Amino acid sequence: MRLVVQADDYDAAVRFYRDVLGLPEQAAFSGADDAQVVILDAGRATLEIANPAQKRMIDDVEVGRQVAPRIRVAFEVDDTAAITDRLVAAGAEQVAPPTTTPWQSVNARLDAPAGLHITVFQELRTLDERAALDGFGTDAAGSSPAGDDVGR
């Protein structure tokens, strides 16, 4: 999956996501009329689909109020606190500080360049350990209230 984002300040967005967040550059192209695109490797992608109640619950746990738009981009990191500090120093606005969630990750929320509302998260337990927690995992009917990737 590839997420394509239009950035009014292209250079600032590239610097933020490539140079500060550390997403490796796969390719960059330019064309007529100053057209530019950079493709950054953000790792494996998942698509998390949440109903309105789940979105509200995640905002309440991570931020304490409703803030996320319909689309939020989440990046897994090794150290949420350190990355949050780096991103804020590079121009992101911290919406919520690193918070340990019930699903055992440390999540921080930021408003970032290119108009993206992002989460940076650090898993504290393996997927198998989280799947054993109450309310996690999937069921055959596909109606799990949380899902394996809840919270991103």
Secondary structure as GFF3:
##gff-version 3
##sequence-region A 1 152
A	DSSP	alpha_helix	10	14	.	.	.	ID=ss1
A	DSSP	pi_helix	15	20	.	.	.	ID=ss2
A	DSSP	beta_strand	25	30	.	.	.	ID=ss3
A	DSSP	three_ten_helix	32	34	.	.	.	ID=ss4
A	DSSP	beta_strand	36	40	.	.	.	ID=ss5
A	DSSP	alpha_helix	52	62	.	.	.	ID=ss6
A	DSSP	beta_strand	73	76	.	.	.	ID=ss7
A	DSSP	alpha_helix	80	89	.	.	.	ID=ss8
A	DSSP	beta_strand	93	100	.	.	.	ID=ss9
A	DSSP	beta_strand	105	112	.	.	.	ID=ss10
A	DSSP	three_ten_helix	113	115	.	.	.	ID=ss11
A	DSSP	beta_strand	116	123	.	.	.	ID=ss12
A	DSSP	alpha_helix	127	131	.	.	.	ID=ss13
###
